Amino acid sequence: MRNLKRILLGVFILLLVLVILVFILENQQSVALLFLGWSGPQLPVSLVVVVALLAGMLIGPVFAWFLGRSSRSLRKRSV
């Protein structure tokens, strides 16, 4: 049973890497993003999406931690 879990995990990781590779290879068109009047450099779509995903994965938990911390301090004050 333990070996089956390892094999399934290995297959899942390989499929995930394959999907990411296909995504990157299919999205090589260059785009320039415009945000609040600032124009960014020409970058492949796949790079823009991956950077946005990573930024969200970092900012989301930090934001949740900050909100949880502030709500805990409010509960302590009200008790």
Buried (B, 14 or more C-beta within 10 A) or exposed (E): EEEEEEEEEEEEEEEEEEEEEEEBEEBEEEBEEEEEEEEEEEEBBBBBEBEEEEEEEEEEEEEEEEEEEEEEEEEEEEE
